[in-house]
Amino acid sequence: MFKKEDISMAPTLAETPEGISGQGFFATSMEKAVGLARKNSLWPLPFATSCCGIEFMATMGAHYDLARFGSERLSFSPRQSDLLMVMGTVAKKMGPVLREVYIQMAEPKWVIAVGACASSGGIFDTYSVLQGIDRIIPVDVYVPGCPPRPEQIIDGIIKIQELVGNESLRRRNSKEYQELMDQYNIE
């Protein structure tokens, strides 16, 4: 349990990117400035199908408060989001719908697979359950658990933020990224 003495009353500020600073000015590269803005303003699209979605609801609640990490605005429109959070069991019949949601998202976009079912099919090793969403869309971060605790989901968000903050603006045009996308047969 937190004690009042443990909580700092100072405001939390975004980490300053590398650059040159002086009295009254700060200069950095465009890539670092864009990375800082992107990582602190993710707009997640929750694609929740089962119990992991309930844990995500707890993560958005007052006790864990995902809004502290710049993810307060949930978007239920793929065209207005940049982080797809797939939570729970994905049936094979739902696979084309999930892929279509991913395709409709604007670049740059990132994906988190939350829970054992989204990551590997979980305990449902059956003909009707997709054995991991990485068979149809690329995944950036996996959050383990069945269901994962809210702290684990927050850790996944932090990992995505690290990836987003350090990602090159031209990464999506790289040869390696194009090979990955060709492997998934996504347009």
C-alpha positions in Angstrom: 0.0 0.0 0.0 1.3 3.5 -0.8 2.0 5.9 2.0 1.5 9.6 1.7 5.2 10.2 2.2 6.0 8.0 -0.9 4.0 10.1 -3.3 5.9 13.0 -4.8 3.7 16.1 -5.4 6.0 17.3 -8.2 4.4 17.1 -11.7 5.5 14.4 -14.0 7.3 15.7 -17.1 8.2 14.0 -20.3 11.8 13.0 -20.6 13.7 15.5 -22.6 15.2 14.1 -25.8 18.8 14.4 -26.7 19.7 17.8 -28.0 21.5 21.1 -27.4 20.1 23.5 -24.8 20.9 26.9 -23.6 19.3 29.8 -21.9 15.9 30.2 -23.6 16.3 27.5 -26.3 16.4 23.8 -27.0 17.3 22.1 -30.2 16.9 18.5 -31.1 16.4 16.4 -34.2 13.0 16.2 -35.8 13.0 12.4 -35.3 13.4 12.8 -31.5 10.7 15.5 -31.2 8.2 13.4 -33.2 9.1 10.3 -31.2 8.5 12.2 -27.9 5.1 13.5 -29.2 4.0 10.1 -30.4 5.0 8.1 -27.4 3.1 10.4 -25.0 -0.1 10.5 -27.0 -1.1 7.0 -28.0 -4.7 6.5 -29.0 -5.5 2.8 -28.3 -8.2 0.8 -30.0 -9.3 -2.0 -27.6 -10.3 -5.1 -29.4 -11.5 -7.1 -26.4 -13.3 -10.4 -26.8 -13.1 -12.0 -23.3 -11.7 -11.8 -19.8 -8.6 -9.8 -20.7 -11.0 -7.0 -21.7 -12.2 -6.9 -18.1 -8.7 -6.5 -16.8 -8.2 -3.7 -19.3 -11.3 -2.0 -17.9 -9.6 -2.1 -14.5 -6.5 -0.6 -16.0 -8.5 2.3 -17.3 -10.1 2.8 -13.8 -9.0 5.3 -11.2 -6.8 2.9 -9.2 -4.4 2.2 -12.1 -5.2 5.2 -14.3 -3.8 4.4 -17.8 -4.3 8.1 -18.6 -1.1 8.9 -16.8 0.8 7.4 -19.7 -0.9 9.4 -22.4 -3.5 6.8 -23.4 -6.6 8.4 -22.0 -8.5 8.8 -25.2 -9.7 5.4 -26.3 -10.7 5.3 -29.9 -13.2 2.8 -31.3 -12.6 3.8 -34.8 -9.5 2.2 -36.6 -9.0 5.4 -38.6 -8.5 7.5 -35.5 -6.2 5.2 -33.5 -2.6 4.2 -33.7 -2.4 1.3 -31.1 -4.4 -1.9 -31.6 -4.8 -3.7 -28.3 -6.1 -7.3 -29.0 -7.3 -8.8 -25.7 -8.7 -12.2 -25.4 -9.7 -15.2 -27.6 -9.8 -14.6 -31.3 -11.9 -17.2 -33.2 -10.7 -18.1 -36.8 -13.9 -16.6 -38.1 -13.0 -13.3 -36.4 -9.5 -13.3 -38.0 -10.5 -11.5 -41.2 -12.3 -8.8 -39.2 -9.2 -8.3 -37.0 -7.1 -8.1 -40.1 -9.5 -5.5 -41.7 -9.4 -3.4 -38.6 -5.6 -3.5 -38.7 -5.5 -2.5 -42.4 -7.9 0.4 -41.8 -5.6 1.9 -39.2 -3.4 4.8 -40.4 0.4 4.5 -40.3 2.2 4.5 -38.0 0.5 1.8 -36.1 1.4 -0.6 -33.3 -0.1 -3.8 -31.9 -0.2 -5.3 -28.4 -1.3 -8.9 -27.9 -2.8 -9.0 -24.4 -3.1 -12.3 -22.6 -2.3 -15.9 -23.5 -5.2 -16.3 -25.9 -4.2 -13.4 -28.2 -0.6 -14.4 -27.9 -0.8 -18.1 -28.5 -4.4 -19.3 -28.4 -4.1 -19.9 -24.6 -5.8 -23.0 -23.3 -8.1 -23.2 -26.3 -6.1 -25.5 -28.6 -9.0 -26.2 -30.9 -9.8 -26.0 -34.6 -11.9 -22.8 -34.1 -9.4 -20.6 -32.2 -6.7 -18.7 -33.8 -3.4 -19.8 -32.2 -1.9 -16.3 -31.9 -2.8 -13.2 -33.7 0.7 -12.9 -35.1 -0.5 -15.4 -37.8 -2.5 -12.6 -39.4 -1.1 -9.3 -38.2 2.3 -8.2 -37.0 2.6 -7.8 -33.2 5.0 -5.4 -31.5 4.5 -6.3 -27.8 3.2 -9.5 -26.1 1.7 -9.2 -22.6 1.6 -12.6 -20.9 -1.0 -13.9 -18.4 -4.4 -15.5 -18.2 -5.7 -12.9 -17.7 -2.8 -10.4 -17.2 -3.0 -8.1 -14.2 -3.4 -4.4 -14.9 0.2 -3.8 -13.9 1.2 -6.1 -16.8 -0.9 -4.2 -19.2 0.6 -1.0 -18.1 4.1 -2.6 -18.5 3.1 -3.5 -22.1 2.0 0.2 -22.7 5.4 1.3 -21.4 7.2 -1.1 -23.7 5.2 0.2 -26.7 6.1 3.8 -25.6 9.8 2.9 -25.6 9.4 1.4 -29.1 7.5 4.4 -30.4 9.9 6.9 -28.8 13.0 5.3 -30.3 11.5 4.3 -33.7 13.0 6.0 -36.7 10.6 8.0 -38.9 11.8 5.9 -41.8 11.6 2.5 -40.2 8.3 1.7 -42.0 10.1 2.2 -45.4 13.1 -0.1 -44.4 13.8 -3.3 -46.3 13.4 -5.4 -43.1 9.9 -3.9 -42.3 8.8 -4.6 -45.9 9.9 -8.2 -45.7 8.0 -8.6 -42.4 4.8 -7.2 -44.0 5.2 -9.4 -47.1 5.5 -12.4 -44.7 2.0 -11.5 -43.3 0.5 -11.0 -46.8 -1.0 -7.6 -45.7 -1.5 -4.9 -48.3 
